[in-house]
Amino acid sequence: MRFYFAPLEGITRYIFRNAYEKNYGGIDKYFAPFISPTHNCFLTPKNIRELCPEHNDKINLIPQILTNNPVAFVGAANELKAMGYDEINLNLGCPSGTVCAKRKGAGLLSEWYELEKLLDGIYEWAGKNNTIISIKTRLGRFEPDEFYDILEIYNKYPISELIIHPRVEKDYYKGEPRLEYFEYAVKNSVNPVVYNGNLFEAEDIKKRNNDTCVMLGRGLLYNPELIEQYNYESDYDFDFKRFWNFHDEIYHDYQEIMGGDKNVLFHMKELWTYWRSLYPDSDRDIKHILKSKNYGEYEAALRNLK
Ligand SMILES: Cc1cc2nc3c(=O)[nH]c(=O)nc-3n(C[C@H](O)[C@H](O)[C@H](O)COP(=O)(O)O)c2cc1C
């Protein structure tokens, strides 16, 4: 089974990706959180810092673009190509209200004419530029049955991989993924499909043993050893020493690139909303971590937890 690390905006940044690769590894492709090119600016300095080869030379990284505009896509794709990327992913799944209101991400899934115009522009460029384009999609915007027509559109294009998160926009990340629609895609997509959604335990991954590849997101945050637990099928103890190395690398590297306690702690606390599941009996200590206002308070709370 091949494993892809899902893009998680604000979380799977280059510092996180490198720390994960060094301490855990086992990932065939890391998908970068989306960039949003505009007519005036295809890649911001922050985008370049996140995606530049120097910061990503130890991993296989796939950049992701969120747009409904072929000109903006091609502009950004040309710059990414110049940086050495041969695969680019198109985001057709983001459920955020502001994104969807602009008919981007999952918001474009109800605008079939515009969707086809975008895909025409993208695949024409890709054919001429020797680049493969994968797509990460939801089933539709409002109702999952929209997927039957959307898949017909996708089937007109040489999509290198169609990564499906089988929910609609309004599901956000809640409820059970609609597996029957993914099975429909397995049977009816002319392009390879990849499953993504709610794989949190080794048992969940085992249920997908017929797939050659899956994309994991929050599961790898809740449990960074998830892939090893699936691969080795043993009930071994979680390696906390390795987890703390992973934590410390992220914490120190964020301190180097970000100004001030507030910014760094904001990012660490977001991680702790997932990592707290590693310490199910330590609610009080986790609360102290989440309430800490400076490095001193944060580190004191960590010492209690350890
Ligand atoms: C905090 C957060 C940020 C996300 N950012 C992105 C993103 O930048 N691009 C994208 O395609 N999906 C994004 N997603 C969706 C995930 O990639 C993934 O599809 C979703 O979490 C379901 O997979 P999971 O159940 O394995 O986590 C995000 C999800 C979360 C929770």
The ligand as an SDF file (V2000), in Angstrom:
LIG
                    3D

 31 33  0  0  0  0  0  0  0  0999 V2000
   -7.0690   21.8860    9.2750 C   0  0  0  0  0  0  0  0  0  0  0  0
   -7.2840   21.3240    7.8910 C   0  0  0  0  0  0  0  0  0  0  0  0
   -6.6890   21.9320    6.7930 C   0  0  0  0  0  0  0  0  0  0  0  0
   -6.8740   21.4050    5.4910 C   0  0  0  0  0  0  0  0  0  0  0  0
   -6.2430   21.9920    4.4200 N   0  0  0  0  0  0  0  0  0  0  0  0
   -6.3990   21.4530    3.1720 C   0  0  0  0  0  0  0  0  0  0  0  0
   -5.7160   21.9860    2.0250 C   0  0  0  0  0  0  0  0  0  0  0  0
   -4.9370   22.9450    2.1090 O   0  0  0  0  0  0  0  0  0  0  0  0
   -5.9520   21.4040    0.8250 N   0  0  0  0  0  0  0  0  0  0  0  0
   -6.7770   20.3040    0.6740 C   0  0  0  0  0  0  0  0  0  0  0  0
   -6.9460   19.7890   -0.4240 O   0  0  0  0  0  0  0  0  0  0  0  0
   -7.4150   19.7790    1.7480 N   0  0  0  0  0  0  0  0  0  0  0  0
   -7.2300   20.3030    2.9700 C   0  0  0  0  0  0  0  0  0  0  0  0
   -7.8600   19.7320    4.0410 N   0  0  0  0  0  0  0  0  0  0  0  0
   -8.5890   18.4550    3.8510 C   0  0  0  0  0  0  0  0  0  0  0  0
   -7.6360   17.2670    4.1120 C   0  0  0  0  0  0  0  0  0  0  0  0
   -6.5880   17.2420    3.1570 O   0  0  0  0  0  0  0  0  0  0  0  0
   -8.3830   15.9290    4.0610 C   0  0  0  0  0  0  0  0  0  0  0  0
   -9.0180   15.8210    2.8140 O   0  0  0  0  0  0  0  0  0  0  0  0
   -9.4350   15.8370    5.1640 C   0  0  0  0  0  0  0  0  0  0  0  0
   -8.8700   16.1480    6.4220 O   0  0  0  0  0  0  0  0  0  0  0  0
  -10.0350   14.4270    5.2180 C   0  0  0  0  0  0  0  0  0  0  0  0
   -9.0170   13.4630    5.4000 O   0  0  0  0  0  0  0  0  0  0  0  0
   -8.7160   12.8290    6.8670 P   0  0  0  0  0  0  0  0  0  0  0  0
  -10.0320   12.3140    7.3860 O   0  0  0  0  0  0  0  0  0  0  0  0
   -7.7040   11.7400    6.5980 O   0  0  0  0  0  0  0  0  0  0  0  0
   -8.1880   13.9340    7.7100 O   0  0  0  0  0  0  0  0  0  0  0  0
   -7.7060   20.2560    5.3190 C   0  0  0  0  0  0  0  0  0  0  0  0
   -8.3180   19.6680    6.4340 C   0  0  0  0  0  0  0  0  0  0  0  0
   -8.1270   20.1800    7.7070 C   0  0  0  0  0  0  0  0  0  0  0  0
   -8.7940   19.4960    8.8740 C   0  0  0  0  0  0  0  0  0  0  0  0
  1  2  1  0
  2  3  1  0
  2 30  2  0
  3  4  2  0
  4  5  1  0
  4 28  1  0
  5  6  2  0
  6  7  1  0
  6 13  1  0
  7  8  2  0
  7  9  1  0
  9 10  1  0
 10 11  2  0
 10 12  1  0
 12 13  2  0
 13 14  1  0
 14 15  1  0
 14 28  1  0
 15 16  1  0
 16 17  1  0
 16 18  1  0
 18 19  1  0
 18 20  1  0
 20 21  1  0
 20 22  1  0
 22 23  1  0
 23 24  1  0
 24 25  2  0
 24 26  1  0
 24 27  1  0
 28 29  2  0
 29 30  1  0
 30 31  1  0
M  END
$$$$
